[in-house]
Amino acid sequence: MTPAADDAAGERASRPGEGDAARGSAARRVAWVDACVVAGASAAYVAAEALGVAKRYTYVAIGAAALVYVAYLVRRRPHTAHDLGFRRDTPRTGVRAVAVGTLGAALALVAWGLARGEAPWDGRVAWLLLLYPPFAAVQQAAFQGLLHRALRVLVGRPWGEVVGTAAAFAAVHVGNAALVGLTFAAGLAWSAAYRRWPNVWLLAASHTVLAALAYPLVLGDAPLARF
């Protein structure tokens, strides 16, 4: 074999590794973009809450930013909806596990509320169950579908990814120590569930139920009144 042929063969042999490196670099860029988008939206929300901005304005602004990012996702296609967790193929064992965990947490919240003199049949619970699902789905898509998946690329340690996602979710609720604690605990459970069964719809249902109980029964809060 001539030297030129040897060089050509060596070049061909090196290409698979180069391709893997390029794909890894591209994945890290996408992960950084996703993480920065979630961090920026979270910081904007926290700032708006600190300034007392009505939630309707905050959600309109964040919604507009989300539409821009969705347009980017559609154009560049770094993820599919299935990748993010908008899927229907979760096994029944996953559905049962999340349902049982949600039921246990819900009963604990109801007991906490009863101890505070709050009735679980409060009308605020019903309104939140009705209106909260879209907000829960957006939050789960952002923190699990985007941030958690980004941390899996950038961190590479399961415990760090789960704790990091839960801490970021809790940080959005800064200003209320009880809510920060509740959301951190819930974030740990949802992040662990997402690693096993990455289904945003399933986690959004859990999120809706627990938020509908926690706000009026445990926190004495009516988030819908701030619209």
C-alpha atoms as an extended CHARMM CRD file, in Angstrom:
* protein
*
       227  EXT
         1         1  MET       CA              0.0000000000        0.0000000000        0.0000000000  PROA      1               0.0000000000
         2         2  THR       CA              1.3380000000        3.4130000000       -0.9600000000  PROA      2               0.0000000000
         3         3  PRO       CA              1.8440000000        6.2080000000        1.5850000000  PROA      3               0.0000000000
         4         4  ALA       CA             -1.0550000000        8.0820000000        0.0140000000  PROA      4               0.0000000000
         5         5  ALA       CA             -3.3190000000        5.0720000000        0.4430000000  PROA      5               0.0000000000
         6         6  ASP       CA             -2.1540000000        4.6900000000        4.0350000000  PROA      6               0.0000000000
         7         7  ASP       CA             -3.0470000000        8.3280000000        4.7000000000  PROA      7               0.0000000000
         8         8  ALA       CA             -6.4720000000        7.9160000000        3.1330000000  PROA      8               0.0000000000
         9         9  ALA       CA             -7.1600000000        4.8040000000        5.1800000000  PROA      9               0.0000000000
        10        10  GLY       CA             -6.0460000000        6.5600000000        8.3540000000  PROA      10              0.0000000000
        11        11  GLU       CA             -8.2850000000        9.4870000000        7.5650000000  PROA      11              0.0000000000
        12        12  ARG       CA            -11.2850000000        7.2320000000        7.0390000000  PROA      12              0.0000000000
        13        13  ALA       CA            -10.5500000000        5.4100000000       10.3040000000  PROA      13              0.0000000000
        14        14  SER       CA            -10.4530000000        8.6980000000       12.2030000000  PROA      14              0.0000000000
        15        15  ARG       CA            -13.7620000000        9.9410000000       10.9160000000  PROA      15              0.0000000000
        16        16  PRO       CA            -16.0620000000        7.9180000000       13.2390000000  PROA      16              0.0000000000
        17        17  GLY       CA            -14.3780000000        9.3910000000       16.3060000000  PROA      17              0.0000000000
        18        18  GLU       CA            -14.5280000000       12.8580000000       14.8280000000  PROA      18              0.0000000000
        19        19  GLY       CA            -18.2310000000       12.3730000000       14.1420000000  PROA      19              0.0000000000
        20        20  ASP       CA            -18.8590000000       11.3010000000       17.7350000000  PROA      20              0.0000000000
        21        21  ALA       CA            -16.9850000000       14.3490000000       19.0110000000  PROA      21              0.0000000000
        22        22  ALA       CA            -18.9850000000       16.6440000000       16.7430000000  PROA      22              0.0000000000
        23        23  ARG       CA            -22.2680000000       15.1180000000       17.8780000000  PROA      23              0.0000000000
        24        24  GLY       CA            -21.2020000000       15.4390000000       21.5120000000  PROA      24              0.0000000000
        25        25  SER       CA            -20.2760000000       19.0720000000       21.0050000000  PROA      25              0.0000000000
        26        26  ALA       CA            -23.6080000000       19.7860000000       19.3000000000  PROA      26              0.0000000000
        27        27  ALA       CA            -25.5010000000       18.0660000000       22.1370000000  PROA      27              0.0000000000
        28        28  ARG       CA            -23.6930000000       20.2070000000       24.7030000000  PROA      28              0.0000000000
        29        29  ARG       CA            -24.5240000000       23.3820000000       22.7910000000  PROA      29              0.0000000000
        30        30  VAL       CA            -28.2010000000       22.4380000000       22.6890000000  PROA      30              0.0000000000
        31        31  ALA       CA            -28.0950000000       21.5700000000       26.3980000000  PROA      31              0.0000000000
        32        32  TRP       CA            -26.5530000000       24.9430000000       27.2690000000  PROA      32              0.0000000000
        33        33  VAL       CA            -29.2000000000       26.7600000000       25.2330000000  PROA      33              0.0000000000
        34        34  ASP       CA            -32.0040000000       24.8140000000       26.9560000000  PROA      34              0.0000000000
        35        35  ALA       CA            -30.5480000000       25.4310000000       30.4220000000  PROA      35              0.0000000000
        36        36  CYS       CA            -30.0710000000       29.1400000000       29.7550000000  PROA      36              0.0000000000
        37        37  VAL       CA            -33.6080000000       29.5250000000       28.4170000000  PROA      37              0.0000000000
        38        38  VAL       CA            -35.1090000000       27.9110000000       31.5240000000  PROA      38              0.0000000000
        39        39  ALA       CA            -32.8040000000       29.9120000000       33.8260000000  PROA      39              0.0000000000
        40        40  GLY       CA            -33.6600000000       33.1720000000       32.0770000000  PROA      40              0.0000000000
        41        41  ALA       CA            -37.4020000000       32.5700000000       32.1890000000  PROA      41              0.0000000000
        42        42  SER       CA            -37.1490000000       31.5520000000       35.8590000000  PROA      42              0.0000000000
        43        43  ALA       CA            -35.1660000000       34.6750000000       36.7630000000  PROA      43              0.0000000000
        44        44  ALA       CA            -37.6990000000       36.8620000000       34.9460000000  PROA      44              0.0000000000
        45        45  TYR       CA            -40.5530000000       35.2070000000       36.8370000000  PROA      45              0.0000000000
        46        46  VAL       CA            -38.8520000000       35.6280000000       40.2180000000  PROA      46              0.0000000000
        47        47  ALA       CA            -38.1250000000       39.2910000000       39.4740000000  PROA      47              0.0000000000
        48        48  ALA       CA            -41.7310000000       39.9090000000       38.4190000000  PROA      48              0.0000000000
        49        49  GLU       CA            -43.0200000000       38.2810000000       41.6030000000  PROA      49              0.0000000000
        50        50  ALA       CA            -40.6560000000       40.3800000000       43.7340000000  PROA      50              0.0000000000
        51        51  LEU       CA            -41.8960000000       43.5400000000       42.0180000000  PROA      51              0.0000000000
        52        52  GLY       CA            -45.5410000000       42.5720000000       42.5190000000  PROA      52              0.0000000000
        53        53  VAL       CA            -46.3350000000       42.3660000000       38.8060000000  PROA      53              0.0000000000
        54        54  ALA       CA            -49.7650000000       40.8320000000       38.1590000000  PROA      54              0.0000000000
        55        55  LYS       CA            -49.4240000000       37.2220000000       37.0480000000  PROA      55              0.0000000000
        56        56  ARG       CA            -51.3780000000       37.8280000000       33.8630000000  PROA      56              0.0000000000
        57        57  TYR       CA            -48.6460000000       40.1640000000       32.5960000000  PROA      57              0.0000000000
        58        58  THR       CA            -45.8870000000       37.8260000000       33.6940000000  PROA      58              0.0000000000
        59        59  TYR       CA            -47.4740000000       34.8760000000       31.9440000000  PROA      59              0.0000000000
        60        60  VAL       CA            -48.0780000000       36.8790000000       28.7750000000  PROA      60              0.0000000000
        61        61  ALA       CA            -44.4120000000       37.9130000000       28.6550000000  PROA      61              0.0000000000
        62        62  ILE       CA            -43.0830000000       34.4490000000       29.4470000000  PROA      62              0.0000000000
        63        63  GLY       CA            -45.6160000000       32.9380000000       27.0480000000  PROA      63              0.0000000000
        64        64  ALA       CA            -44.3670000000       35.1880000000       24.2490000000  PROA      64              0.0000000000
        65        65  ALA       CA            -40.7810000000       34.1470000000       24.9960000000  PROA      65              0.0000000000
        66        66  ALA       CA            -41.8700000000       30.5070000000       25.0400000000  PROA      66              0.0000000000
        67        67  LEU       CA            -43.4700000000       30.8910000000       21.6000000000  PROA      67              0.0000000000
        68        68  VAL       CA            -40.2100000000       32.2790000000       20.2480000000  PROA      68              0.0000000000
        69        69  TYR       CA            -38.3440000000       29.2890000000       21.6520000000  PROA      69              0.0000000000
        70        70  VAL       CA            -40.9390000000       26.8850000000       20.2950000000  PROA      70              0.0000000000
        71        71  ALA       CA            -40.4040000000       28.4540000000       16.8700000000  PROA      71              0.0000000000
        72        72  TYR       CA            -36.6800000000       27.7790000000       17.3180000000  PROA      72              0.0000000000
        73        73  LEU       CA            -37.4000000000       24.1730000000       18.2690000000  PROA      73              0.0000000000
        74        74  VAL       CA            -39.6360000000       23.7010000000       15.2360000000  PROA      74              0.0000000000
        75        75  ARG       CA            -37.0600000000       25.2710000000       12.9170000000  PROA      75              0.0000000000
        76        76  ARG       CA            -33.9000000000       23.6400000000       14.2620000000  PROA      76              0.0000000000
        77        77  ARG       CA            -35.4920000000       20.4300000000       15.6000000000  PROA      77              0.0000000000
        78        78  PRO       CA            -32.9810000000       19.7280000000       18.3990000000  PROA      78              0.0000000000
        79        79  HSD       CA            -35.7480000000       17.7900000000       20.1800000000  PROA      79              0.0000000000
        80        80  THR       CA            -39.0000000000       16.1250000000       19.2720000000  PROA      80              0.0000000000
        81        81  ALA       CA            -42.1240000000       16.4260000000       21.4120000000  PROA      81              0.0000000000
        82        82  HSD       CA            -41.6500000000       12.7470000000       22.2480000000  PROA      82              0.0000000000
        83        83  ASP       CA            -38.0870000000       13.4590000000       23.4080000000  PROA      83              0.0000000000
        84        84  LEU       CA            -39.3300000000       16.1210000000       25.8240000000  PROA      84              0.0000000000
        85        85  GLY       CA            -41.9200000000       13.8070000000       27.3360000000  PROA      85              0.0000000000
        86        86  PHE       CA            -45.1310000000       14.4900000000       25.4210000000  PROA      86              0.0000000000
        87        87  ARG       CA            -45.8120000000       10.8110000000       24.9050000000  PROA      87              0.0000000000
        88        88  ARG       CA            -48.3500000000        8.0460000000       25.4600000000  PROA      88              0.0000000000
        89        89  ASP       CA            -46.1380000000        4.9990000000       25.7110000000  PROA      89              0.0000000000
        90        90  THR       CA            -45.4940000000        5.0320000000       29.4690000000  PROA      90              0.0000000000
        91        91  PRO       CA            -46.0230000000        1.5340000000       30.9190000000  PROA      91              0.0000000000
        92        92  ARG       CA            -48.7760000000        0.9550000000       33.4220000000  PROA      92              0.0000000000
        93        93  THR       CA            -46.2220000000        0.3760000000       36.1520000000  PROA      93              0.0000000000
        94        94  GLY       CA            -45.0560000000        3.9790000000       35.7070000000  PROA      94              0.0000000000
        95        95  VAL       CA            -48.5920000000        5.3340000000       35.7710000000  PROA      95              0.0000000000
        96        96  ARG       CA            -49.3390000000        3.3540000000       38.9260000000  PROA      96              0.0000000000
        97        97  ALA       CA            -46.1360000000        4.4290000000       40.6360000000  PROA      97              0.0000000000
        98        98  VAL       CA            -46.7380000000        8.1360000000       40.0070000000  PROA      98              0.0000000000
        99        99  ALA       CA            -50.4220000000        7.7840000000       40.9440000000  PROA      99              0.0000000000
       100       100  VAL       CA            -49.5980000000        6.0670000000       44.2350000000  PROA      100             0.0000000000
       101       101  GLY       CA            -46.9360000000        8.6360000000       45.0760000000  PROA      101             0.0000000000
       102       102  THR       CA            -49.3120000000       11.4830000000       44.2410000000  PROA      102             0.0000000000
       103       103  LEU       CA            -52.0810000000        9.9350000000       46.3370000000  PROA      103             0.0000000000
       104       104  GLY       CA            -49.7830000000        9.5850000000       49.3320000000  PROA      104             0.0000000000
       105       105  ALA       CA            -48.6030000000       13.1920000000       49.0370000000  PROA      105             0.0000000000
       106       106  ALA       CA            -52.1790000000       14.3880000000       48.5230000000  PROA      106             0.0000000000
       107       107  LEU       CA            -53.3670000000       12.6530000000       51.6890000000  PROA      107             0.0000000000
       108       108  ALA       CA            -50.4980000000       14.2350000000       53.6210000000  PROA      108             0.0000000000
       109       109  LEU       CA            -51.4830000000       17.6840000000       52.3180000000  PROA      109             0.0000000000
       110       110  VAL       CA            -55.1290000000       17.1220000000       53.2110000000  PROA      110             0.0000000000
       111       111  ALA       CA            -54.1430000000       16.0470000000       56.7300000000  PROA      111             0.0000000000
       112       112  TRP       CA            -51.9340000000       19.1310000000       57.0190000000  PROA      112             0.0000000000
       113       113  GLY       CA            -54.7990000000       21.3030000000       55.8590000000  PROA      113             0.0000000000
       114       114  LEU       CA            -57.2500000000       19.7410000000       58.3090000000  PROA      114             0.0000000000
       115       115  ALA       CA            -54.7800000000       20.4110000000       61.1020000000  PROA      115             0.0000000000
       116       116  ARG       CA            -54.8370000000       24.0710000000       60.0240000000  PROA      116             0.0000000000
       117       117  GLY       CA            -58.6390000000       24.0950000000       59.9630000000  PROA      117             0.0000000000
       118       118  GLU       CA            -58.8630000000       24.0790000000       56.1700000000  PROA      118             0.0000000000
       119       119  ALA       CA            -61.4580000000       21.8800000000       54.4690000000  PROA      119             0.0000000000
       120       120  PRO       CA            -60.3440000000       19.8530000000       51.4270000000  PROA      120             0.0000000000
       121       121  TRP       CA            -63.6440000000       20.5780000000       49.6580000000  PROA      121             0.0000000000
       122       122  ASP       CA            -62.7480000000       24.2680000000       49.5070000000  PROA      122             0.0000000000
       123       123  GLY       CA            -63.9030000000       25.8160000000       46.2250000000  PROA      123             0.0000000000
       124       124  ARG       CA            -60.3620000000       27.0720000000       45.5730000000  PROA      124             0.0000000000
       125       125  VAL       CA            -59.2270000000       23.4470000000       45.2290000000  PROA      125             0.0000000000
       126       126  ALA       CA            -61.8390000000       22.7920000000       42.5470000000  PROA      126             0.0000000000
       127       127  TRP       CA            -60.8870000000       25.9150000000       40.5670000000  PROA      127             0.0000000000
       128       128  LEU       CA            -57.2070000000       25.0200000000       40.6680000000  PROA      128             0.0000000000
       129       129  LEU       CA            -57.9230000000       21.4560000000       39.5450000000  PROA      129             0.0000000000
       130       130  LEU       CA            -59.8210000000       22.9170000000       36.6000000000  PROA      130             0.0000000000
       131       131  LEU       CA            -57.4470000000       25.7070000000       35.5630000000  PROA      131             0.0000000000
       132       132  TYR       CA            -53.9750000000       24.5960000000       36.6500000000  PROA      132             0.0000000000
       133       133  PRO       CA            -53.1910000000       21.7710000000       34.1570000000  PROA      133             0.0000000000
       134       134  PRO       CA            -51.7580000000       24.0360000000       31.3920000000  PROA      134             0.0000000000
       135       135  PHE       CA            -49.4380000000       25.7710000000       33.8810000000  PROA      135             0.0000000000
       136       136  ALA       CA            -48.3490000000       22.4080000000       35.2960000000  PROA      136             0.0000000000
       137       137  ALA       CA            -47.6140000000       21.0290000000       31.8250000000  PROA      137             0.0000000000
       138       138  VAL       CA            -45.5310000000       24.0710000000       30.8640000000  PROA      138             0.0000000000
       139       139  GLN       CA            -43.5290000000       23.8810000000       34.0940000000  PROA      139             0.0000000000
       140       140  GLN       CA            -42.8780000000       20.1540000000       33.7490000000  PROA      140             0.0000000000
       141       141  ALA       CA            -41.8730000000       20.5730000000       30.1100000000  PROA      141             0.0000000000
       142       142  ALA       CA            -39.4690000000       23.3670000000       31.0820000000  PROA      142             0.0000000000
       143       143  PHE       CA            -37.8780000000       21.8280000000       34.1630000000  PROA      143             0.0000000000
       144       144  GLN       CA            -37.9650000000       18.1590000000       33.2030000000  PROA      144             0.0000000000
       145       145  GLY       CA            -38.1460000000       18.1560000000       29.4030000000  PROA      145             0.0000000000
       146       146  LEU       CA            -35.5720000000       20.9210000000       28.9120000000  PROA      146             0.0000000000
       147       147  LEU       CA            -33.5420000000       21.5080000000       32.0860000000  PROA      147             0.0000000000
       148       148  HSD       CA            -33.3340000000       17.9530000000       33.3950000000  PROA      148             0.0000000000
       149       149  ARG       CA            -32.4100000000       16.5950000000       29.9690000000  PROA      149             0.0000000000
       150       150  ALA       CA            -29.8200000000       19.3770000000       29.6260000000  PROA      150             0.0000000000
       151       151  LEU       CA            -28.2780000000       18.4640000000       32.9740000000  PROA      151             0.0000000000
       152       152  ARG       CA            -28.0190000000       14.8490000000       31.8540000000  PROA      152             0.0000000000
       153       153  VAL       CA            -25.6950000000       16.0460000000       29.1080000000  PROA      153             0.0000000000
       154       154  LEU       CA            -23.8150000000       18.6650000000       31.1180000000  PROA      154             0.0000000000
       155       155  VAL       CA            -23.5360000000       17.0040000000       34.5360000000  PROA      155             0.0000000000
       156       156  GLY       CA            -23.4960000000       13.2940000000       33.8610000000  PROA      156             0.0000000000
       157       157  ARG       CA            -24.2610000000       12.2830000000       37.4460000000  PROA      157             0.0000000000
       158       158  PRO       CA            -27.8260000000       11.0780000000       38.1570000000  PROA      158             0.0000000000
       159       159  TRP       CA            -27.9890000000       12.4480000000       41.6930000000  PROA      159             0.0000000000
       160       160  GLY       CA            -26.6770000000       15.8310000000       40.5490000000  PROA      160             0.0000000000
       161       161  GLU       CA            -29.2060000000       16.0050000000       37.7350000000  PROA      161             0.0000000000
       162       162  VAL       CA            -32.1340000000       15.1510000000       40.0190000000  PROA      162             0.0000000000
       163       163  VAL       CA            -31.0620000000       17.5130000000       42.8050000000  PROA      163             0.0000000000
       164       164  GLY       CA            -30.1810000000       20.2770000000       40.3370000000  PROA      164             0.0000000000
       165       165  THR       CA            -33.5630000000       20.0940000000       38.6380000000  PROA      165             0.0000000000
       166       166  ALA       CA            -35.4230000000       20.0620000000       41.9600000000  PROA      166             0.0000000000
       167       167  ALA       CA            -33.3620000000       22.9730000000       43.3030000000  PROA      167             0.0000000000
       168       168  ALA       CA            -34.0240000000       25.0480000000       40.1750000000  PROA      168             0.0000000000
       169       169  PHE       CA            -37.7500000000       24.3410000000       40.4170000000  PROA      169             0.0000000000
       170       170  ALA       CA            -37.7940000000       25.2840000000       44.1060000000  PROA      170             0.0000000000
       171       171  ALA       CA            -35.7960000000       28.4630000000       43.4630000000  PROA      171             0.0000000000
       172       172  VAL       CA            -38.5880000000       29.8050000000       41.2470000000  PROA      172             0.0000000000
       173       173  HSD       CA            -40.7780000000       29.8640000000       44.3630000000  PROA      173             0.0000000000
       174       174  VAL       CA            -38.3020000000       31.8120000000       46.4960000000  PROA      174             0.0000000000
       175       175  GLY       CA            -39.9600000000       34.2040000000       48.9230000000  PROA      175             0.0000000000
       176       176  ASN       CA            -42.0930000000       31.5810000000       50.6310000000  PROA      176             0.0000000000
       177       177  ALA       CA            -40.0200000000       29.1440000000       52.6880000000  PROA      177             0.0000000000
       178       178  ALA       CA            -42.8110000000       26.5770000000       53.0020000000  PROA      178             0.0000000000
       179       179  LEU       CA            -43.4440000000       26.6210000000       49.2540000000  PROA      179             0.0000000000
       180       180  VAL       CA            -39.7270000000       26.3100000000       48.5150000000  PROA      180             0.0000000000
       181       181  GLY       CA            -39.5540000000       23.2360000000       50.7670000000  PROA      181             0.0000000000
       182       182  LEU       CA            -42.6380000000       21.6580000000       49.2340000000  PROA      182             0.0000000000
       183       183  THR       CA            -41.5260000000       22.2890000000       45.6610000000  PROA      183             0.0000000000
       184       184  PHE       CA            -38.0320000000       20.9720000000       46.3520000000  PROA      184             0.0000000000
       185       185  ALA       CA            -39.4570000000       17.7300000000       47.7560000000  PROA      185             0.0000000000
       186       186  ALA       CA            -41.9170000000       17.4300000000       44.8750000000  PROA      186             0.0000000000
       187       187  GLY       CA            -39.1740000000       18.2880000000       42.3930000000  PROA      187             0.0000000000
       188       188  LEU       CA            -37.0120000000       15.4430000000       43.6850000000  PROA      188             0.0000000000
       189       189  ALA       CA            -39.8860000000       12.9790000000       43.2750000000  PROA      189             0.0000000000
       190       190  TRP       CA            -40.8690000000       14.2310000000       39.8050000000  PROA      190             0.0000000000
       191       191  SER       CA            -37.2640000000       14.2670000000       38.6100000000  PROA      191             0.0000000000
       192       192  ALA       CA            -36.7100000000       10.7120000000       39.7990000000  PROA      192             0.0000000000
       193       193  ALA       CA            -39.9450000000        9.6740000000       38.0890000000  PROA      193             0.0000000000
       194       194  TYR       CA            -38.9780000000       11.4510000000       34.8740000000  PROA      194             0.0000000000
       195       195  ARG       CA            -35.7130000000        9.5390000000       34.6730000000  PROA      195             0.0000000000
       196       196  ARG       CA            -37.6400000000        6.2640000000       34.7630000000  PROA      196             0.0000000000
       197       197  TRP       CA            -40.8050000000        7.3130000000       32.9350000000  PROA      197             0.0000000000
       198       198  PRO       CA            -40.2140000000       10.5480000000       30.9650000000  PROA      198             0.0000000000
       199       199  ASN       CA            -43.8330000000       11.5780000000       30.5420000000  PROA      199             0.0000000000
       200       200  VAL       CA            -44.7350000000       15.2600000000       30.9540000000  PROA      200             0.0000000000
       201       201  TRP       CA            -48.4900000000       14.5700000000       30.8800000000  PROA      201             0.0000000000
       202       202  LEU       CA            -48.1990000000       12.1740000000       33.8050000000  PROA      202             0.0000000000
       203       203  LEU       CA            -46.1270000000       14.5750000000       35.8990000000  PROA      203             0.0000000000
       204       204  ALA       CA            -48.3910000000       17.5080000000       35.0080000000  PROA      204             0.0000000000
       205       205  ALA       CA            -51.3790000000       15.5780000000       36.3530000000  PROA      205             0.0000000000
       206       206  SER       CA            -49.5150000000       14.9200000000       39.5970000000  PROA      206             0.0000000000
       207       207  HSD       CA            -48.3960000000       18.5630000000       39.7480000000  PROA      207             0.0000000000
       208       208  THR       CA            -51.9770000000       19.7940000000       39.2670000000  PROA      208             0.0000000000
       209       209  VAL       CA            -53.3870000000       17.6650000000       42.0630000000  PROA      209             0.0000000000
       210       210  LEU       CA            -50.6830000000       18.5830000000       44.5640000000  PROA      210             0.0000000000
       211       211  ALA       CA            -50.7130000000       22.3010000000       43.6970000000  PROA      211             0.0000000000
       212       212  ALA       CA            -54.5120000000       22.4080000000       43.9610000000  PROA      212             0.0000000000
       213       213  LEU       CA            -54.2530000000       21.0460000000       47.5030000000  PROA      213             0.0000000000
       214       214  ALA       CA            -51.0680000000       22.7530000000       48.6890000000  PROA      214             0.0000000000
       215       215  TYR       CA            -51.9350000000       26.3510000000       47.8400000000  PROA      215             0.0000000000
       216       216  PRO       CA            -55.2730000000       26.6720000000       49.6870000000  PROA      216             0.0000000000
       217       217  LEU       CA            -54.9180000000       23.9910000000       52.3650000000  PROA      217             0.0000000000
       218       218  VAL       CA            -51.2740000000       24.2780000000       53.4190000000  PROA      218             0.0000000000
       219       219  LEU       CA            -50.1380000000       27.7210000000       52.2810000000  PROA      219             0.0000000000
       220       220  GLY       CA            -53.4510000000       29.5610000000       52.6720000000  PROA      220             0.0000000000
       221       221  ASP       CA            -52.8230000000       31.0920000000       49.2630000000  PROA      221             0.0000000000
       222       222  ALA       CA            -55.0660000000       31.8060000000       46.2770000000  PROA      222             0.0000000000
       223       223  PRO       CA            -52.7360000000       32.1620000000       43.2730000000  PROA      223             0.0000000000
       224       224  LEU       CA            -55.6110000000       32.6860000000       40.8490000000  PROA      224             0.0000000000
       225       225  ALA       CA            -56.5530000000       35.8580000000       42.7490000000  PROA      225             0.0000000000
       226       226  ARG       CA            -53.2640000000       37.4550000000       41.6330000000  PROA      226             0.0000000000
       227       227  PHE       CA            -54.2180000000       37.3880000000       37.9780000000  PROA      227             0.0000000000
